[in-house]
Amino acid sequence: MRSHLLNDATAEQYRRSVTEGVERVASRLASTRQPFTGVTPDELAPLVAAVDLDTPLGDASAALDELEQVYLRDAVYFHHPRYLGHLNCPVVIPAVLGEAVLSAVNSSLDTWDQSAGGTLIERKLIDWTTGRIGLGPAADGVFTSGGTQSNLQALLLAREEAKTDDLAKLRIFSSECSHFSVQKSAKLLGLPPQSVISVPTDRDKRMQSVALAAELELCAAQGLTPMAIVATAGTTDFGSIDPLPEIAELAAQYGAWMHVDAAYGCGLLASPTRRHLLDGIERADSVTVDYHKSFFQPVSSSAVLVRDGATLRHATYHADYLNPRRTLEERIPNQVDKSLQTTRRFDALKLWMTLRVMGADGVGQLFDEVCDLAAAGWDVLAADPRYDVVVQPSLSTLVFRYIPTAVTSPAEIDRANLHARKALFASGEAVVAGTKVDGRQYLKFTLLNPETTVHDITAVLDLIAGHAEQYLGENLVHAS
Ligand SMILES: *Cc1c(COP(=O)(O)O)cnc(C)c1O
């Protein structure tokens, strides 16, 4: 069994084994004709259930053969241009290379004595990101597992900086389109459910700053503490960007921590043409970025950035066996002092390789391309009488729904759209997402693949209309 340990004696086996895995994935990618096979949980579950984990296959080739059946054949492939579902991106090759390296070396970024150069690389990327945001000379941050964790950590800092023990008095303001991790964080931080105030959005799904001002005023009048305002720079559903300068103004006026959730919109930081859409982000106290959304990085790759690095001390605990207090005096860079995690992947390496090979403009151009595609897709939808489209995109999502020509009930239109989404997924020809707008069922394209074309968009719209029409036709037959 020692032959499976990666070391000097097994370097050749490592090379062969990983190369074989790469070959399998490469041929899978080359032969994949649609984003999904349409397999159902009922079809796939028996194959996984039949695997006896206590009877190993002994060699990698056999395990890869099995993996073809239980995973690779039916996986959902984000690299396919007709995957238009959630906020998942096709990944860039330099980042995948970084992933292979970081897994094999297996540094852990909690302490210097488990990572050395890895720590310095992560710190340099944090500085690069805070520089692009414009957070100033005292800024700092740390890589995290994702936007959810970044938001949680930012709100932990905000709670500690609010300097009150009366958690029931704290209030967090975020728009009705903000990510649910804001509410989840509030709960984890011991705040009551009413602590998160949902601020209405305008017709472009941007937080209404007038409504925010009114809520802040009410909060003050009630003797409550405005702990944080969470501005979203790229809402998950609409890609809408809250008015950051106005929010920054209000945060300063009411003494609230300003957090910008740029999990999705962070790609603009590298955009050669659209960086101005984030103007005002430089006034944030903390920022969430998900490189695994708009920097074309493999999951996971995210960071939380703060204006004042000293605030990260709220996450600092010392352990004699890991990061004793003396390491502070000795100025040993231990990233665990800034993180909610302890053992932590060297995800930063993926972004490092990406920037070293492609450069920031290279990544930003890819994000620009999908934003351009969304603008073109909006034109297509707006001109198509079969569809109702909401919100002209700032980033790369399109939210729309099929509207039949024949008069039907709103509930029936909802069902037709939901059916179309499910039928499309079952066919595997394309994957789209869904959401509700004002209580009604809508469909969503999240465009993060620069290989997707306007032709793909029109083709998928035809498929959706076909499924919706078929559903309505069949129901008409049933009804008569
Ligand atoms: C995706 C997303 C998150 C959560 O990020 P994860 O990486 O999925 O944990 C938070 N906020 C917004 C706006 C998002 O789009």
The ligand as a MOL file (V3000), in Angstrom:
LIG
                    3D

  0  0  0     0  0            999 V3000
M  V30 BEGIN CTAB
M  V30 COUNTS 15 15 0 0 0
M  V30 BEGIN ATOM
M  V30 1 C -22.7080 33.1440 -5.1000 0
M  V30 2 C -22.9440 34.2860 -4.2100 0
M  V30 3 C -22.6430 34.2020 -2.8430 0
M  V30 4 C -22.2080 32.9070 -2.2000 0
M  V30 5 O -20.9720 32.5060 -2.6550 0
M  V30 6 P -20.5110 30.9760 -2.5550 0
M  V30 7 O -19.1640 31.0210 -3.1550 0
M  V30 8 O -21.5070 30.1970 -3.3610 0
M  V30 9 O -20.5260 30.5910 -1.1260 0
M  V30 10 C -22.7950 35.3340 -2.0790 0
M  V30 11 N -23.2370 36.4720 -2.6220 0
M  V30 12 C -23.5750 36.5920 -3.9190 0
M  V30 13 C -24.0650 37.8980 -4.4510 0
M  V30 14 C -23.4330 35.4850 -4.7610 0
M  V30 15 O -23.7860 35.5820 -6.0540 0
M  V30 END ATOM
M  V30 BEGIN BOND
M  V30 1 1 1 2
M  V30 2 1 2 3
M  V30 3 2 2 14
M  V30 4 1 3 4
M  V30 5 2 3 10
M  V30 6 1 4 5
M  V30 7 1 5 6
M  V30 8 2 6 7
M  V30 9 1 6 8
M  V30 10 1 6 9
M  V30 11 1 10 11
M  V30 12 2 11 12
M  V30 13 1 12 13
M  V30 14 1 12 14
M  V30 15 1 14 15
M  V30 END BOND
M  V30 END CTAB
M  END
